[in-house]
Amino acid sequence: MPNTRNIIAIGGGGFGGSPGQGIIEEYILNQARKKRPKICFIPTATGDNEAYKVNFYSTFTKLNCEPTHLDFFKRTPDLKKLILNQDVIFVGGGNTKSMLAVWKEWKLDMILKEAYRNGVVMSGVSAGAICWFQNGITDSWASELKIMPCLNFVRGTCCPHYDEEPERKPFVEKLLDRKKVKKIYAVDGGVALHIKNEENFKSVVFRKTKSSYAVSLERKNLIEKSFRKVILVR
């Protein structure tokens, strides 16, 4: 029986800003279908920021799992052994361009793809959300948003922080108007876009009144089609 492939792309929020709550984090762990799943946090996009790792452990040590993390800016472990032994990967936010450059130098991108095909749950927030897509919308460099190629586990373009940063929606509309892309997956803060086997999409809402969308442009009108919702908070 083939493995179910899961990507859980968070538009904003989670333990980085609200350590200890564990709402979306528990949902992510549950997708591993293990009694005590192993989860590895990859904070490359912040240069392995120590406070970020503290927030990770302060949240996941309260949940039924075995948490660990991967550093690239200290002595780096055997990557294949570490990653393929996990049930869940969680990638933190930060600078997507720098993160992917480091990963490709270490060939972590190829190891992650192997793990994904083996059924390891891939998740993350912001940079850790867009990295799984063909393209991501990022503020990693210069003074304005850019679109950049990512890992291409899922075809299409992802935009996080859709409702949190005012420049996001106009940039999405501009990309669509200039026909740079045909459709964009936009994810609000407080929501995760859960993708199964690259084709089954749903919104997992952990803050009220939030959503994720397939965004397109029809006759110069921006069309935002909401995905089916799973509500974790009332």
N, C-alpha and C positions, 0 to 999 in steps of 0.2 A: 504493500500500500504506500503510495507516494506521500512524502511529508507535506503538511500544510505550511505554507510560507506566510509569515506575518510581518507587516511593517506598521508601526504605530508612531505617526508623525505629529508631534505636539506643536501647536502654533505659538504658544507662550505660556509660562506658568510652571507649576510643579515645584519640586524641592529646591530649585535654584533660588526662588523668591519666597517660598513658603515651606521651609524645611519642617519635617515631622508630620505634615498633614497626611500624605501618603494616599490620596484618593485615586489619582490616575496611575500612580506607581503600583498600587495593589491590582488594579485592572491589568496592567502590563504583565505582572508576575503570573496572574491567572491564565494568561494565554499560553504559558509554557506547559500547562497540564501536568505539572509535577507537584508533589507534596511540599518539597522544599527546593525550589529552583535556584540554580546558580546564576548570578547576575554580575556582569562586569561593566563598570562605568569607564567611559573613555573621554577624558576632559581635555583632549589635545587642542581644541579650538580656543581655550583660554590659557594655553601654555602650561597645562597641568596645575591650574590654580589650587592652592591648598585649601582656601575657604570653601570652594566649590566641592571639594572632596569631603570636607567635614559635613557639609549639608547633605551630601549623598548618604554618608554613613549614619547621620542622625535620623534620617528617614527610613532607610532600608533595614537598619538593625532592629527597628520596631515591627518589621514585617517578617513573615515566615519565609526566609530565603537565606542564601549564602552570598553576601556581597563581597566583591573585590574590585580593584581598579587597575587600569593600565597607564603607566607613566612612559612618556617618550623622552623627557628631559632629565631623567635620572637613568640609572642602569636599566635597560629595557629587557624584559624576560623573553623566553621562547614564545614568539607570538602565536604560532600555529598551535602549539600545545595549550596555551592559555585560552584562545578564542574558541577552538573546537571543543573544549571541555565545558563551555558555558551553555545555559539554557536561554539566557536573555542577554542582549547587549543594549546598553543605554549610552547614547552619545550626547554630550553636553553642548550648550550653545557657545557662541564666540565667533571667531574669524574662520569662515568656511574655507576660503582660498588657502590660507596657511595650513589649516588642518589637513586638507586633501593633499597638499604638496608633501607634507610629512608622511602621511599614510602611503602615498605612492612610492616614496623613496624606500620605505620599509616593506613594501608589497603587502601592506595590511588590507588594501582594497580587495586583492585577490583572495586573501584568507577569509575576509568577511563574506564575500560572495559564496565561497564554499560552505561556510557555516549557515548562511541563509538557505541555501539549497538543501542542507541537511535538516532544516526545520528549526534552527535557532531563531528566536524572536528578535527582530531588529527594531529599536525604538530610539527616540531622542527628541530634543526640543530645539527649535530655531535652526542653527547650523546642523544639529543632530536630527532635524526633521527633513530638511531639504536634501541632505547628502545622499539619500537613497534614490532620488529621482534622476531622470535624464538631465534636467536642468533645475537650478534653484535661483530664486531672487534674493539677493544678498546686499548688505551694506558693508562688506568686508574691506573695501578700499575706496579711496577718493571721497568725493563729497556727495555722491548721489547713489541711488540704487543701481545695481547691475544684474544682468542675467548671466549665469555661468554654468558650464557643464559639470555634472556631478557623477555619481557612481552608476546610474542607469539600471538599477534593480527594477524600477518602475518607469515606464515611458511617460513623458509629460513633464510639465514644469510646476514647481511648488512655490507658493508664497506664504510664509508664516507671518505672524503679527498683523494679520489682515485688518483687524479692527483696532489695533493698539497704536499704530503709527500712521499719521495722516497722509504720508507720502505714498503708502503702499497701493491703495486703490487707484489713484491717478496713474501710477507707473504700470500697473497691470493693464489698465485701459489703453495706455499708450502702446504697450507691446502688442496687444491684440489689434489695435487700429493700424499699426505699421506691418501687421501680418508676420511678425517675428515668430509667433506661435499661434495655434488655433484655439487652444483651451488651456486654462491655468487652474490648478488646484489651490484654492485659497483657504487658509486655516486661521480662524480667530484665536486670540489668546483664551486660555481656559477650555480649549477643545483639542482633541487628538483625532486625526484622520487615520482610521484603522483600515488597512488594505490587506485582503487575503488573496493569495495566489495571483497578485498583480491585477485583479479584475473586479473584486468585490469590495466596494467602498462604503464605509459608514462613519458618522461622527460620534465620538465618545465625549460627552459634555460633562466637565467637572467644575464649571462655573455657570451660573444661570444665564439664560438667554443668549448663549453663544452657539456658533455653528461653523461648518466648513462647506465649501461650495465648489462646484465645477463652474468656472467663469468663462463666458464667451461673449463675443460681440456680434449682434445681429442687427443689420441695418443701422449701424452707429449707436445702437442701444446696448448697454452693458447688462448681460443676463447672468444672474447668480442663482444657480440651481442647488438648493440645499440637499445634502445627503441624508439618508435615513439616520435618525438619532437614537443613541443609547444614552440615557440620562443617569448620571451617577449622583447628582445632587438635586434636591427639590427646593 
